[in-house]
């Protein structure tokens, strides 16, 4: 069973899938438990057009889709994004930093599935039986606390259940 957060805390995980027609599907899973067990809400939105991918400017492509899906839910206290908060120890902003700057949540945790060469500050988190780590960064929360949150999220595999679910929703699975 997941530990409840105090009061009306709302925790969300988001993901975006890019579609062949130039649009995207953004998904959000919301919970009130630190381990993200038993989602309270699930939302998806279709975005007609997204910006072209530009190296170093990924947030321009992803952030508008995240803003759209988050507009369908009450404000969050913590947001988990698929990617990095900052791209290096000096704080070069990644998607998560741009999400925090846009006011999407006061605490943003980045969970990346692949290593970014300059993100040497990211905490590696091993989950399940996988030898492949997740790379955790954060804004508004101590990095080790964020890593522990990801380490203890519900699910037995490398990816926590909430991140696996939001990925499936972004790929077109029906909301619960």
Buried (B, 14 or more C-beta within 10 A) or exposed (E): EBEEBEEEBBBBBBBBBBBEEEBBBBBBBBBBBBBBBEBBBBBBBBBEEBBEEEEEEBBBBBBBBBBBBBEEBEEBBBBBBBBBBBBBEEEEBBBBBBBBEBEBBBBBBBBBBEEBEBBEBBBEBEBEEEEEBBBBBBBBBEBEEBBBBBBBBBBEEBBBBBBBBBBBBBEEBEEE
